[in-house]
Amino acid sequence: MKFCAVICEYNPFHNGHRYQLNEIRVRSGCDKILCLMSGNFTQRGEAAILGKYQRARHAVECGADLVLELPAAFSVSSAELFAKGAVHILGSIPSVTMLAFGCESGDKESFLAAAQATLNESKEFKAALKENMKGGTSYIRARNAAVLAFHDEIDESLLSAPNNVLGTEYCRAILAEKVKIEPLPITRIGGGYSDTSLFKNFSSATALRACLKEDTRKARKALKRNVPEHVLDDLKNAKDLPFEQACFCALAAAEAEDVADCPDCSEGLENRLKSMARYNPEYDAALAKIVSKRYTLSRLKRILTQNFLGVYLKDVRSYVQSQLYYKVLAVKKTDAENLLGELSKGEFPSVVRKSDYNLLKKDARDCFETDIYANDMYNALSGEYTGEFDTLFV
């Protein structure tokens, strides 16, 4: 059995995701589709609008065969650590032979070439990277600018367009980990990653989340056109979670040195965050005072989420080199035995029931404890209960 994997959030699952799964069936040549999905908190530093089990069920109902949870330590980290953690898990499963991802442009060869260029360790490259960082640019942007300075054959869009950047990070992790996984870029249709415009059938998740907040007739019609019917039913009952206030409370309670240990925090940013939160108690207004070319809004929100969940850089770096686990969220009921059997051939243990926790080694236990905490916090915010050891057979 061969799996084509997808690293995803499905926040929410929409027509573009269903299109991607259909394309994978046609183009990958693989037998099954495995989704490695963020849990209840996402890479933008936000709480998911629906719980992880609902989103995992949507994926299986729309064409996926198996959904695993991407540990929270990776799901709320930067693109680099997000990709490294995901590829570390997928590369440990022999049946995973291909990784599909959405992109704005580019083919397999161009993504691999761009990824290889980012692994440049020459003195000249490092000097250019250091110089670029002086201008207040984020690490990835500074690194990508250095790549383009030394490799004019690289398509600039592969290092700038949002989905392309993540696709390049996936390929970079594949090359660095030396895993036998073939990239499968699939060009997006409709709205772009951050596009807030509404399209007839293929609006972005960003635009659809905005629709949920508006709750107008126009917004409701847009949701109906852009998501599968069973997803729409769940979205009608989605709650507006008080996550931003919870993050501010956690920030106020935290010691500055603990905030400084979060993966995306650096250069004394922890002090600015704590000060702004104290004197500007409105979430958006406080972050707006810190946003800059180097400190993007997504990065700031990730730091607050990392602090809220107790995710620290030293731990994430350790996890990405450790034997972890496969937390099964949902599996296609009619083929569950075969699908779970393929997971058993992997290097890590599967977590399907509570007793499986005893199979985890120290780093894996620590990583999984963060997942449990994240699940408990989401339950507290939503007022609904889901167990960390639940598995859906759809």
Salt bridges, closest charged atoms under 4 A:
GLU23 OE1 - ARG27 NH1 3.62
GLU46 OE1 - ARG209 NE 3.90
GLU46 OE2 - LYS301 NZ 2.64
GLU61 OE2 - ARG57 NH1 3.41
GLU61 OE1 - HIS230 NE2 3.12
ASP65 OD2 - ARG25 NH2 2.81
ASP65 OD1 - LYS332 NZ 3.29
GLU69 OE1 - LYS52 NZ 2.95
GLU80 OE2 - LYS84 NZ 3.69
GLU80 OE2 - ARG172 NH1 3.24
GLU121 OE1 - LYS126 NZ 3.61
GLU131 OE1 - LYS134 NZ 3.41
GLU153 OE2 - HIS151 ND1 3.17
GLU169 OE2 - ARG143 NH2 2.49
GLU177 OE2 - HIS88 ND1 3.59
GLU182 OE2 - LYS108 NZ 3.19
ASP215 OD1 - ARG220 NH1 3.16
ASP234 OD2 - ARG57 NH2 2.63
ASP234 OD2 - HIS58 NE2 2.66
ASP264 OD2 - ARG302 NE 3.13
GLU267 OE2 - ARG294 NH1 2.38
ASP315 OD1 - LYS314 NZ 3.23
ASP335 OD2 - LYS32 NZ 2.97
GLU342 OE2 - LYS345 NZ 2.93
ASP356 OD1 - ARG353 NH1 3.78
ASP366 OD2 - LYS362 NZ 2.81
GLU384 OE2 - LYS239 NZ 3.48
GLU388 OE1 - LYS52 NZ 2.77
